[in-house]
Amino acid sequence: APLQLRELVNCRWAEEVTQQLDTLQLCSLTKHEENEKEACENHHEKLSVFCWTCKKCICHQCALWGGMHGGHTFKPLAEIYEQHVTKVNEEVAKLRRRLMELISLVQEVV
């Protein structure tokens, strides 16, 4: 039987579902681009090692068989990350203390 226009029903949630699908696709593309940035240019593997000599993030294959990093010093990338986070947090704490000192000095002048 032919479908008549008056027989159609407005589906209120269709637009919402469509928007959610568009958002998921966009997130997926963004995540893929981020993963590509975190991948080795040569081996397309996750960057998991820090070459202390070159000061560069590399994959485990570059560290083991890459040839370019022979005799270099390596550390796990997660360890280097934690050290940086700790250092940044320490600097933030110093800046907060200095800010409090400056606020105190300004209040004394006023």
C-alpha positions, 0 to 999 in steps of 0.5 A, spaced: 500 500 500 502 506 498 504 511 504 500 517 505 504 523 508 498 524 513 500 517 516 507 519 517 509 520 525 514 525 527 520 521 531 522 526 536 528 522 538 531 521 531 534 528 531 537 527 538 540 520 536 543 523 529 547 528 533 549 523 538 552 519 532 555 525 529 558 526 536 561 519 536 564 519 529 567 526 531 570 523 537 572 517 534 576 521 528 579 525 534 582 519 538 585 516 531 588 523 530 591 523 537 593 516 537 597 517 530 601 523 534 603 518 539 605 513 534 612 511 532 613 514 525 618 508 523 614 502 526 607 505 528 607 503 535 605 506 541 611 511 544 613 507 550 620 509 551 624 515 553 631 516 550 635 520 555 640 521 550 636 524 544 631 527 549 625 524 545 620 519 546 620 512 541 617 506 541 620 499 544 622 497 537 627 503 536 630 502 543 631 495 541 633 494 534 632 501 531 640 502 530 639 510 531 639 509 539 645 504 540 648 505 546 643 510 548 640 511 555 633 509 556 627 510 561 620 508 561 616 513 558 611 513 564 616 514 569 619 520 566 612 523 565 611 522 573 617 525 574 615 531 570 608 531 573 611 531 580 616 537 578 610 541 575 606 540 582 612 542 586 613 549 582 605 550 582 606 549 590 612 554 590 608 559 586 602 559 590 606 560 596 609 566 593 602 569 591 600 568 598 607 572 600 605 577 595 598 578 597 600 579 604 605 584 602 600 588 598 595 588 604 601 591 609 602 596 604 594 598 603 
